[in-house]
């Protein structure tokens, strides 16, 4: 018998970037056994589930987002036996497990792509990808003018079996990540098999990479702005992303998940990485027969400004929650500068402004009706590591462009767990081991052992917020009502009576609710809301609605 309550609607999921979480072998790279060892820490924090970054066999050109085999574990991270142990341990603790699946592209070392290279032009093997003849004399120019999101042309020319320059293949990220041709039914059938493989092993769902991708315009025409994706580092080329045919895939995947849910009453989840221009287009992906959820990135990209936050929250509540789904809020992930650094600019270094704002934003996110995703280290208040030397950078964006702008290594530095020097307990029993990215000395201030011992830490703020959140009735079903508030202050009341207010300014102002708050991101006297601070109260019903 299925429960009427859907766990995912108000779930808080912790994103585990596996290679940077905890290393059990001493090779400097995190692994599945390390994740299993860290489960009690995550249970104590109070999250409902974890999302694992790709751990499949891969040459690691994009740290696992170039998948060579979708149904196995890379020896770098363990094996299928260790994966099964992880799922079992998580189930025992009541922690859901979501896998990251990458359906837009694979690795150039995937057996089907290698078969396509050998098979030659016009073959059935090449029809699984986007192979095309080049333009110009001898086909020496790419088939169209598109550029890849990570820099450079979106096409690479192959050398045919006879040694001559041949066709070109499409890759919207790097040459090592050829895009699948989802107009070929073999591709869809293969991914159905992949989903069932992992569902049979007990996973609770999938985070879907590039969920607005998959289909390209059938004619692959030139773009009016071919460098838009690379310039914005976002999927904005309308010819390559957000094609209408993609929705049929999510309906198919939803039906597979429903099949497993009906079988044992354990609801499986699909959450998509959906980057589209508007909340209204976003809402199309979370209709009742498609994805359960899709990350709402507009909150992540909003500047630290009360009006900007109110606008994106209002649009999400109107357009996304209006579909019957709930909004999936996110402030950090493995592709973005961490909030402590992002919100601190351009304040002087050491001012603490970025940390104060990041704490306030966390309470705001956790108070909003819907689900929330936390990126590892967010609960420690980790800043972005901005001074990694060029010779250790691994992001393919840097390798392809030579530019440090918007590279992603700085938010992926391995977590500090304990001690005063690197590797800060990240590697198990091997203090001399070097993490795959160097940890700065100041990471000692953020180590988990210190965070747990200090009741004023980010960790305790998140833990307390999660505990209060779990005590409130079905937060995912909640409503939101804006309250009258001074300029620079955002305040709302939820249907269950919780009031949240955030002072985006630096000067204190009056609080929208009298009395001492239930929880605040910083010191918060009764009746006062200090600058760069958020607080929660239970309503006495006297607040004034916004005009």
Long-range contacts (C-beta under 8 A, 24 or more apart in sequence): 1-265, 2-261, 2-262, 2-265, 2-267, 3-265, 3-267, 5-474, 6-267, 6-292, 6-476, 7-48, 7-96, 7-267, 8-205, 8-267, 8-269, 8-271, 8-292, 8-293, 8-371, 8-476, 9-326, 9-370, 9-371, 9-474, 9-476, 9-477, 10-326, 10-369, 10-370, 10-371, 10-469, 10-474, 10-475, 10-476, 10-477, 11-48, 11-49, 11-96, 11-371, 11-372, 11-476, 12-46, 12-47, 12-48, 12-49, 12-366, 12-371, 12-372, 12-373, 12-374, 12-466, 12-469, 13-47, 13-48, 13-49, 13-50, 13-51, 13-96, 13-98, 13-271, 13-371, 13-372, 13-373, 13-374, 14-42, 14-45, 14-47, 14-49, 14-50, 14-51, 14-373, 14-374, 14-376, 15-50, 15-51, 15-53, 15-333, 15-334, 15-373, 15-374, 15-375, 15-376, 16-50, 16-51, 16-52, 16-53, 16-376, 17-53, 17-334, 17-375, 17-376, 17-412, 18-52, 18-53, 18-55, 18-64, 18-77, 19-53, 19-63, 19-64, 19-76, 19-77, 19-412, 19-414, 19-436, 20-376, 20-412, 20-413, 20-414, 20-415, 20-435, 20-436, 20-437, 21-376, 21-414, 21-415, 22-415, 22-417, 22-426, 22-428, 23-414, 23-423, 23-426, 23-427, 23-428, 23-433, 23-435, 24-428, 25-428, 26-427, 26-428, 26-429, 26-430, 26-433, 27-76, 27-427, 27-433, 28-423, 28-427, 28-433, 28-434, 28-435, 28-436, 29-76, 29-77, 29-436, 30-77, 30-414, 30-426, 31-76, 31-77, 31-78, 31-82, 32-73, 32-77, 32-78, 32-82, 32-83, 32-86, 33-78, 33-82, 33-85, 33-86, 34-428, 35-86, 36-82, 36-85, 36-86, 36-89, 36-90, 37-428, 39-86, 39-89, 39-90, 39-93, 39-95, 40-93, 41-448, 42-95, 43-93, 43-94, 43-95, 44-463, 45-379, 45-459, 45-462, 45-463, 45-466, 46-462, 46-463, 46-466, 46-467, 46-470, 47-95, 47-374, 47-466, 48-95, 48-96, 49-95, 49-96, 49-97, 49-98, 49-204, 50-90, 50-95, 50-96, 50-97, 50-98, 51-98, 51-99, 51-100, 51-207, 51-271, 51-373, 52-97, 52-98, 52-99, 52-100, 53-100, 53-334, 54-100, 54-102, 55-83, 58-107, 58-109, 59-107, 59-109, 59-176, 61-107, 61-174, 61-176, 61-177, 61-396, 62-173, 62-174, 62-176, 62-177, 62-396, 63-394, 63-412, 64-100, 65-102, 65-173, 65-177, 65-209, 66-105, 66-106, 66-107, 66-108, 66-109, 66-174, 66-176, 66-177, 67-102, 67-106, 67-107, 67-110, 68-106, 68-107, 68-109, 68-110, 68-111, 69-110, 69-111, 70-101, 70-102, 70-106, 70-191, 70-194, 70-197, 71-193, 71-194, 71-197, 71-198, 80-201, 83-201, 84-201, 84-202, 87-201, 87-202, 87-203, 88-202, 91-202, 96-204, 96-205, 96-269, 97-202, 97-203, 97-204, 98-203, 98-204, 98-205, 98-206, 98-207, 98-269, 98-271, 99-198, 99-203, 99-205, 99-206, 99-207, 100-206, 100-207, 100-209, 101-191, 101-194, 101-195, 101-206, 101-207, 101-208, 101-209, 102-209, 102-210, 103-180, 103-182, 103-191, 103-208, 103-209, 103-210, 103-213, 103-214, 103-249, 104-172, 104-179, 104-180, 104-209, 104-210, 104-213, 104-214, 105-171, 105-172, 105-173, 105-177, 105-178, 105-179, 105-180, 105-210, 106-177, 106-178, 106-180, 107-176, 107-177, 108-175, 108-176, 108-177, 108-178, 109-176, 112-190, 113-178, 116-169, 117-158, 118-161, 120-160, 120-161, 120-166, 121-160, 121-166, 121-167, 126-167, 127-181, 127-184, 128-180, 128-181, 128-184, 128-186, 128-187, 129-169, 129-170, 129-178, 129-179, 129-180, 129-181, 130-169, 130-170, 130-178, 130-179, 130-181, 130-216, 130-220, 131-167, 131-168, 131-169, 132-167, 132-168, 132-169, 132-170, 132-220, 133-167, 133-168, 134-167, 134-168, 138-165, 139-165, 139-166, 139-167, 139-168, 140-165, 142-168, 143-168, 143-170, 143-220, 144-220, 144-221, 144-222, 144-223, 144-226, 145-222, 145-223, 145-226, 146-170, 146-172, 146-222, 146-223, 146-226, 146-229, 146-237, 146-239, 146-240, 147-226, 147-227, 147-229, 147-230, 148-172, 148-173, 148-174, 148-229, 148-230, 148-400, 149-173, 149-229, 149-230, 149-233, 149-234, 149-235, 150-174, 150-230, 150-233, 150-396, 150-397, 150-400, 150-401, 151-230, 151-397, 151-400, 151-401, 152-230, 152-400, 152-401, 154-240, 170-216, 170-220, 172-213, 172-229, 172-235, 172-240, 173-396, 174-396, 174-400, 176-396, 179-213, 179-216, 180-214, 182-214, 182-215, 182-245, 182-246, 182-249, 183-215, 183-218, 183-245, 188-249, 188-252, 191-253, 192-252, 192-256, 195-253, 195-256, 195-257, 196-256, 199-256, 199-257, 199-260, 199-268, 203-268, 204-266, 204-267, 204-268, 204-269, 205-257, 205-268, 205-269, 205-270, 205-271, 205-292, 206-253, 206-269, 206-270, 206-271, 207-271, 207-272, 207-273, 208-270, 208-271, 208-272, 208-273, 208-291, 209-273, 210-235, 210-273, 211-246, 211-250, 211-272, 211-273, 211-274, 211-285, 211-291, 211-294, 212-241, 212-242, 212-246, 212-272, 212-273, 212-274, 212-275, 212-276, 212-285, 213-240, 213-241, 213-246, 214-243, 214-245, 214-246, 214-249, 215-243, 215-245, 215-246, 216-240, 216-243, 217-243, 233-397, 233-406, 234-275, 235-275, 236-277, 241-275, 241-276, 242-276, 242-281, 247-284, 247-285, 247-290, 250-285, 250-290, 250-291, 251-289, 251-290, 254-289, 254-290, 254-291, 254-292, 255-289, 269-293, 271-295, 271-328, 278-315, 278-319, 279-312, 279-315, 279-316, 279-318, 279-319, 279-320, 280-319, 282-319, 282-320, 283-319, 283-320, 283-322, 283-323, 283-325, 286-320, 286-323, 286-325, 287-323, 287-324, 287-325, 288-323, 288-324, 288-325, 292-325, 293-325, 293-326, 293-328, 293-371, 294-320, 294-328, 295-328, 295-330, 295-333, 295-373, 296-320, 296-327, 296-328, 296-329, 296-330, 297-330, 299-329, 299-330, 299-331, 299-365, 300-330, 300-331, 300-332, 300-333, 300-336, 304-343, 304-357, 304-361, 304-504, 305-504, 306-487, 306-488, 306-489, 306-490, 306-502, 306-504, 309-364, 309-490, 309-502, 309-504, 310-482, 310-490, 313-368, 313-480, 314-482, 317-369, 317-480, 321-369, 321-370, 326-369, 326-370, 326-371, 326-476, 326-477, 327-368, 327-369, 327-370, 327-371, 328-370, 328-371, 328-372, 328-373, 329-365, 329-368, 329-370, 329-371, 329-372, 329-373, 330-365, 330-372, 330-373, 330-375, 331-358, 331-361, 331-362, 331-365, 331-375, 331-378, 332-374, 332-375, 332-378, 332-411, 333-373, 333-375, 333-411, 334-375, 334-408, 334-411, 334-412, 335-408, 335-411, 336-408, 336-411, 337-384, 337-410, 337-411, 338-375, 338-377, 338-378, 338-382, 338-383, 338-384, 338-410, 338-411, 339-378, 340-381, 340-382, 340-383, 340-384, 341-383, 341-384, 341-386, 342-384, 344-383, 353-506, 353-532, 354-383, 355-381, 355-383, 355-458, 356-521, 356-522, 356-532, 356-533, 357-532, 358-458, 359-458, 359-461, 359-521, 359-522, 359-534, 360-502, 360-503, 360-521, 360-522, 360-532, 360-533, 360-534, 361-502, 361-534, 362-458, 362-461, 362-462, 362-465, 362-521, 362-534, 363-461, 363-465, 363-500, 363-502, 363-519, 363-520, 363-521, 363-534, 363-535, 363-536, 364-490, 364-500, 364-502, 364-534, 366-462, 366-465, 366-466, 366-469, 367-469, 367-492, 367-494, 367-498, 367-500, 367-534, 367-536, 368-480, 368-500, 369-475, 369-476, 369-477, 369-478, 369-479, 369-480, 369-494, 369-495, 370-475, 370-476, 371-476, 374-462, 375-411, 376-415, 377-411, 377-415, 377-446, 378-458, 378-462, 379-451, 379-458, 379-459, 379-462, 379-463, 380-415, 380-416, 380-446, 380-447, 380-448, 380-451, 380-457, 380-458, 380-459, 381-446, 381-451, 381-457, 381-458, 382-415, 382-443, 382-446, 384-410, 384-411, 385-409, 385-410, 385-411, 385-413, 385-437, 385-439, 385-440, 386-410, 387-440, 388-413, 388-437, 388-438, 392-437, 392-438, 394-436, 394-437, 409-437, 412-437, 413-437, 413-438, 413-439, 413-440, 413-443, 414-439, 415-448, 416-443, 416-444, 416-446, 416-447, 416-448, 417-447, 417-448, 417-449, 418-447, 418-448, 418-449, 419-444, 419-447, 420-444, 425-449, 461-519, 461-521, 464-519, 465-519, 468-518, 468-519, 468-536, 472-496, 472-498, 481-545, 482-545, 482-546, 483-512, 483-543, 483-544, 483-545, 483-546, 484-512, 484-543, 484-544, 484-545, 484-546, 484-547, 485-512, 485-546, 486-510, 489-529, 491-543, 493-539, 493-543, 497-538, 497-539, 498-536, 498-537, 498-538, 498-539, 499-536, 499-537, 499-538, 499-539, 499-543, 500-534, 500-535, 500-536, 501-529, 501-534, 501-535, 501-537, 502-533, 502-534, 503-529, 503-530, 503-531, 503-532, 503-533, 503-534, 504-532, 505-531, 505-532, 506-531, 506-532, 507-531, 511-535, 511-537, 512-537, 512-543, 513-537, 513-539, 513-540, 513-542, 513-543, 514-540, 514-542, 515-540
